[in-house]
């Protein structure tokens, strides 16, 4: 599966501490192997992110992606409260 990253996702990712970047990378590898692995809690979004899906990175950190013809594109990563306010 081809995975692409929106510039906004990259900008947010750069702000993370090394430990959080490691966790994010770990979850993206799991996603690449099995997008619906239980620990990702992959689910459909509504309203502001209608048509997108979300996976859990940590208890509070989420990554939002959209499905494209050639794979998926991660568009945002942030805390639950920042994403859905």
C-alpha positions in Angstrom: 0.0 0.0 0.0 1.3 3.4 -0.9 1.3 6.0 1.9 1.6 9.7 1.3 1.8 12.6 3.8 0.2 16.0 3.5 2.4 19.0 4.3 0.3 19.7 7.4 0.9 16.2 8.7 4.6 16.6 8.2 4.6 20.0 9.9 2.9 18.6 13.0 5.1 15.5 13.0 8.2 17.6 13.1 7.1 19.2 16.4 6.9 15.8 18.2 9.5 14.7 20.7 11.6 11.7 19.6 9.6 9.3 21.8 6.4 10.4 20.1 7.9 10.2 16.6 8.9 6.6 17.4 5.4 5.7 18.5 3.9 7.3 15.4 6.3 5.4 13.1 5.5 2.2 14.9 1.8 2.7 14.4 2.3 3.6 10.7 4.2 0.3 10.2 1.3 -1.6 11.8 -1.1 0.4 9.6 0.9 -0.5 6.5 0.8 -4.2 7.4 -2.9 -4.3 8.6 -4.9 -1.0 8.5 -7.6 -2.6 10.7 -5.3 -4.0 13.4 -7.3 -3.7 16.7 -4.7 -1.5 18.4 -5.2 1.2 15.8 -8.9 1.6 16.4 -9.4 2.5 12.8 -12.7 4.3 12.3 -14.7 6.5 10.0 -15.0 10.3 10.8 -17.9 12.7 10.3 -18.6 16.4 10.1 -15.3 18.4 9.6 -13.5 15.2 8.5 -16.3 13.6 6.5 -14.9 11.0 4.1 -11.8 10.5 6.2 -10.7 7.9 8.7 -8.7 8.0 11.9 -6.2 5.7 13.7 -4.9 6.0 17.3 -1.3 6.7 17.7 -1.4 7.0 21.6 -4.3 7.3 24.0 -4.9 10.9 23.0 -3.0 11.3 19.7 -4.8 10.6 16.4 -3.7 10.4 12.8 -6.3 11.3 10.1 -6.1 9.9 6.6 -8.1 9.8 3.4 -8.3 6.9 0.9 -7.0 7.7 -2.5 -6.8 5.7 -5.8 -3.1 5.0 -5.3 -3.2 4.3 -1.5 -3.8 6.6 1.4 -2.8 10.1 2.4 -2.3 11.1 6.0 -3.6 14.6 6.3 -3.3 15.5 10.0 -1.9 14.2 13.3 -2.6 15.9 16.6 -4.4 15.4 20.0 -8.0 14.4 20.0 -9.1 17.7 21.4 -7.2 19.8 18.9 -8.5 17.8 15.9 -12.2 17.7 16.8 -12.8 21.2 18.4 
